[in-house]
Amino acid sequence: MSESFDLSYRDKSLQQFESYPYPGIPIEEPLNQDIGELYKNCLVTSHYCRDKRVITDLENRAILDVACGTGATTLRLAWANPGTKIVGIDMSPESIKIAEQRLKYHGFDDAEFHVLAIEDLGQLEQRFDLINASDVLYLLPDLALTLKQLAQVLKSDGIIRGNLHSYYQRHNYYRAQALFQKMGLMEDNPEETELNLVREFYDALKDGVDLKMKTWRYNDSSKVADQLILMNHLFQNDKGYTLSQLFDSFQQSGLQLVDMVDWRYWDWKNLFKQPDNLPAYLVMGLEGSSLEEQLCFYELVQPDKRLLDFWCGHVRKDKDDGEIDRDWQEQNPEKVIVHLHPCLHTERFREAILESNAVAPVNLKQFFPFLDRDAWVDHTLLCCLGVPLLDSPRSLQFLWARWRQLRPLDPADFCAVNEGKLLDLLKLAIFEQESLGVLLVEVVD
Ligand SMILES: C[S@@+](CC[C@H](N)C(=O)[O-])C[C@H]1O[C@@H](n2cnc3c(N)ncnc32)[C@H](O)[C@@H]1O
């Protein structure tokens, strides 16, 4: 493995992003602030996913946005993690200038930016709880080496969120890039002339030609279309990866997968018409396989996402499985603490709880669009869980007592409810909300 980057790679990317800083979104634009985006960018989400622990001291944490470009990703990180120290680096001075202005414009005067290449990250002399590397890893020549460089500035319990272009999903664009390489359009930095030549080329092709059908939808000559062509057809250094290649690179860099960021999407059961009624060899093969094998299976069957979006962290040799995987449902209710995910503490949700009524259940999906299915909650449960959890985390003991107060009688026969049965029901409801990502449950000592 080479220990230093081929500088011509860096020069090519630098030229491209100095002339067309990415993304070309005006700084005053509000960007997508939906809960789904904030949720993925919140460091509580990834750490809980791995450790089943809830980070509550965001003001003591630090986040690094590597290759932050013009700061759109940095802004989302700042929104999703209020109070956290935010640092952004990029090798393109023009991009860093815009990123700095963007964060200031949106009120984040404390965000810190540096013109710095990933290869020189060590100069920061700081370690981070979360490192975000969005839309950059696939541009560098040696993935394992880049991951190692990120790992060097990652705290021992920190998490890296990275993504790679999916080889299978983007293979048609790689054909287009190979063609434009051969046509000499990517030798120098592609600019207006090259953009015009690409447009002319596609215009001249018949509509039914394979490459055009699969890679062309840019009929206007707007700045947005320019950037899309540069980021697809004329993207310098762009490379596609498979999950197997990613897992090999983890091995070489001392990192391990935490999970895919869209973990609900990657569930192999989603691929089958009747997941509960599959041939025995499939069930045995899939259920008995590791998470990595299941993900590779999914990728081969349905490679329809541009990005392989993942969380990873240092390999944990001393991981105390017993503690981390402890089943909260078996624990003393006083030691089980239930949190509402911090991104869900919204005014809209609070108002909806207060306005809800006993007649109609509420579908949580309308507040949390990232949910992959309807999640109906009845009024009593909503008041029992939602109201107190909007104020602060609560023990299972507290919630159980509240549930007993709200439901002292069984509505079917007007007899006093069986407290044990009520606790089981409450656990079931919390389990369901936890599996959706709405509630976070931790066991404390
Ligand atoms: C496609 S943009 C992504 C920007 C941002 N992360 C986002 O997702 O919106 C890629 C960025 O990576 C930066 N970049 C490429 N190679 C780099 C390197 N070796 N070190 C630091 N930045 C690099 C470029 O300057 C560019 O701003």
The ligand as a Gaussian input file, in Angstrom:
#p B3LYP/6-31G(d) Opt

LIG

0 1
 C      -18.108000      16.491000      -3.816000
 S      -17.386000      17.657000      -2.723000
 C      -18.205000      17.251000      -1.210000
 C      -18.415000      18.437000      -0.305000
 C      -19.200000      18.136000       0.967000
 N      -18.554000      17.127000       1.772000
 C      -20.600000      17.694000       0.630000
 O      -20.920000      16.492000       0.728000
 O      -21.400000      18.565000       0.277000
 C      -15.773000      17.007000      -2.453000
 C      -14.892000      17.937000      -1.643000
 O      -13.724000      17.204000      -1.275000
 C      -12.621000      18.076000      -1.303000
 N      -11.404000      17.236000      -1.382000
 C      -11.067000      16.354000      -2.348000
 N       -9.905000      15.737000      -2.041000
 C       -9.510000      16.238000      -0.845000
 C       -8.381000      16.001000       0.006000
 N       -7.453000      15.125000      -0.343000
 N       -8.304000      16.688000       1.167000
 C       -9.246000      17.599000       1.503000
 N      -10.321000      17.880000       0.732000
 C      -10.451000      17.204000      -0.425000
 C      -12.881000      18.957000      -2.491000
 O      -12.150000      20.178000      -2.445000
 C      -14.392000      19.145000      -2.405000
 O      -14.731000      20.332000      -1.715000

